[in-house]
Amino acid sequence: MLLFSSWSCILFSALFAVSVALIPRPTYRISSRQQTPPQEVNIEIKYLDANTISYNGYSISNCGNVHDKPPEIHALLAFLHRMKPQLERVIKDSQQGTRSLHGYSAFFKSDRNIRKVAAAYQQMVDASPIIVSAERAKVIGKRTPQPLFRCLKEGDPNTTKIMDGCKSGAQYGFAGNNPILITPGTELIYVCPVFFELTQFPPPKRACPTLGSDGQFKPGEMSLLTFGFSYIVYALALMYDRGMYDLLDNRQELRDMQYAVELNSRVSMLNAASYGFYAGGLNSPQPCLWW
């Protein structure tokens, strides 16, 4: 678990190979090379201030002036455009409960959890407001802001301390850099530079996670949590349910898939990684994660 004193941060990752062309505001045209055939769509954005825009309920800040066409803001817009229908697929699959062939039984165990699981993902689809700490509310003037992606850049004197957190992820296999950081009790999702170098969504029909001869996942298996989409889901699960932090405070954070599948029905609902694993496994071949 990656935590930093008052700037408690947790790592995440993502990339979306996209190009976005600016056309008369507030509309953008997005072209995705990951879709076959490539698709171009117009999306409408809201301008919140000179440095902040909003799309699909999520805000994006400090990622460059949109008129200069910086790649960061276009990549995040494309990510958010694709994230919503992907989450809707997850919700639809979760409604099958233990009949799902994509890992519901592995990570959530019981049909009694269907409604709560679907509701957790629905918050992400809706970009529901985040309940922030009283201290954060004093700073921003509200208790329930929308989730906000904020880009971090080398050399920015205002974010030097947070940028240090971007550079401490080697132990998790990210070549010394964390792609995303969050701060508990805030609406902030800090986007580190390496975010834009990583794979964003699981490819179609991706390989199943590795099982050993004993029928268990290999030690440290977390391949379903190495894509931007599944890590953002993981981050949002933590941000929307403060109770999940109680689990992190009292025991090891369960980013290991074998630990996650061994949780009982009640505790699995409090393990943020379980939401990321399940979302990341949706593109695995059937019956890859059927338990």
N, C-alpha and C positions, 0 to 999 in steps of 0.2 A: 504494500500500500504506500502511495507516495503522498506524504503530507508535509506541509511547510508552515510551521508556527501560525502566525496570524493570517498568512496567505496560504491556507491549506489548499493544496492543489492535487488533482487526480488526473492521470494522463488519458488521452484519447487520440484517435488518428483518423485521417481522411484525405482523399483526393478525388477530384472528378476531372477527367480529361475533356475539357470543354472549351469552346470559344464563344464569346458573347459579344455581339455587335450592338453599340448604342444607337438607337433610333429615337425620334422625337419623344421626349419624356411625357408622361411617366411610363413608357413602354420600352421593353428590351426584347430583342430577338436572341434566343438561345439555340445553339447548335451543339448536339452531343455526338461525339464520335463513338461512344459506347453503345449506341442504339443502332440496330440494323433493320432497315436502312436508316441513315442519319435523319433525325427529325429536327425541324426548326419550328419554334413556337414563340409567340409574343406573350410576354408576361407584364403585368402592371405592378408597379412598385409605388410606395409612398415615401415622400421626402419628409423626414422628421425634423432634421436641421441640416446645416451645411455639411456635417460629417456622418450623418446617420440616415439610413434608409430602412424600409420595412417591406418584407415580402412573406406571404403566407403566415402572417402573425409574428414572425421572428424579425428582430432588428439586427442590422449589421452596421458596425461603427469602426472608425479609424482604419478603414481598408482602402483609403484613397478617394480622390475626387472622381465621381462617376464620369465626368466629361473628359477626363484624361484616359479613360478606359483601362484602369489598372487590372491586372489579371486576377488579383485576390477577390475583389468584389464580384467579378463575373463568375468565378469558380464557386463562391458561396451561394450566389443566386441559383446557379445550376444545381448545386447540391440540394438546396431547399425545394427546388422544383421537383426533383426526383424523389426526395425523401417522403413526401406526403403520400403518393400512391403506393410506395413500398410499405409504409406503415399500415396503410389500409389493407394490404394483402396479409400482413401479419395478424391484424385484427380478425379478418375473415377466417384465417386458418385457426386462430385461437378459439373461435366459436365452435369448432369441432371437438374441443377438449381432448380427452384421451384417445379419440378416434383419429386425431391428427397424425400424419406420418412424418412430420417435420420437427419433432422434439418437444411438443407440449408435455407429454408424459414424463420425459426425461427431466425437464426443468421446473414444471409446476405440479406434477403428480396427480392432481385430483380435479374432477369436473366441478367440484365445489368452488374452485378458484377461477372459473371461466369469466365470470362477470368482473371480478377485480382485475384480472390480467388484461382483459379488453379495455377496461376503463383507464388503466395506466397508459396503454398505448394511445388511446383516444386523446388523452391530454397532450401528447406529443403532436398528434395530427392537428389539433386545434391551437397549438402554441399557447396553451392556457397560461395565465399569469403565474409567476413564481412568488410564493410567500417568503419574503426575505427577513433577515434578522432585524430587530429594532434598531441596531446601530446602522445598518445599511439603509434602512428606511429614512433615518434622519439625514443621511447624505443625499439621497435622491428625491426625497419629498413624497414618497409613496411606499406602501407596504406590499403591493402586488404588481410589480412591473412585468412586462413581457420579457421572455428570454432574449439575451443580447449576445451576439457574436462580436467580439472585439479583436481585431488583428494586432499582433505584436510584431515589432520590427526592430532590428538591430540599430543601435544608436539613438533610440528614442529615450531621452532622459526621464520621461514620466513613467516609464515601465521597466526600468533597468532591473529592479528587484524581481519582478515577475518573470522577465526574460531569463533570469538565472534558472528558474524552474523548467524552462523549455530545454535546458541543456543537461538535465540530470536523469535521462531515461535509459542509459545504456543497459542497466540491469534487466530491462524489459525487452531488449532486442531491437530498440529503435535507433541504433547507431549513435548513442549518446544524446539523442534529442527526443523530447516529448512533443507529439503533434498538437495536443490540446490540453489545457489546464482549466479546472473549475475551482471556484472558491466557495466552500459551504456557506450557506446563508445569504448568498447573493444571486442575482440573475445573470451573472457574467460567465460566458464561455470564451476563454482566451484562446485564440487561434495562433499557434506557434508557426514559424516559417516552414518547418518540415511538413506541416499539414498538407501543403500543396504538392508534395513529392510522393505521396502515398496513394495506394489504391483505395477508391472511395466505397464502391459497392461490391459485394461478392459476385463473381462472374457466374453466368448461367451454368447449371449442372457442375458446380465445383466439386472437388473431391471431398469425400467424407473425412471427418477427423479420424485419426489413427487409433485403432483399438489393439491392445496387446492380446497375446494368446489366452490370457486369463479373462478376456471379455471386458477389461477396463481400459479407460483412456490412458495413454502414456503419461508419465509424470510431467506436469507443467503444460499439458495440452490446453491451448487457448486459441486455436486457429480461428474459431468462429468469432473471436473478439478482436481480430487484427485488421478489420476493415473500418473505414470511417463511419459507415452507417451504423454498424453494431456498437462502436464506441460512443457515438453520439447518443444512441438509445440508452446505453449504460449511464452516460453523464446525466441525461434528462431524468432517468429513473431516480437517481440520487437527488437531483434538484427538486423534483416534485414531491418526494416522500421523505420528509426529514427523519422519519422513523428508521430509515435504512442506515443513517449515520450511527444510530445506537448499535446496530449490528456490527458496524465497522469498529466502533470503540471497544466492543466487548470480545472480539475474536478476530482471527486472521481474515482479511478480505478475500473472498472466494472467487478469484479470477481463474482458478484452476477448474477445468470442466469436470474432473472426477469428483472433486469436493462438491461441486454444484449439484451433480446428479444424485449425490448421496444425502442431500438435505431432505428433511421431511417436508410435508405439504405446507405447514405453517411457515417455517423458516425460509423456504424457497421464495415465498412472496416478498420477503424482506431482503433478498440478495439481488442487488442491482445487476450484477454480472449475468444472472439468469435471464433477465430481459434482453441483454445484449446477445447472449449465446443463442437464444431462441430466434431473435430477429436475424442473426447472422446465418442461421441454418436453413432459412426458407428456400434457398436456391440449391440445396444439396439434393441429390437424386433420391427418390423414394426407394425403399423406406429407411433412408440413411440414419435418422435419429429416432426411429420408432422404438420405444422401450416396451 
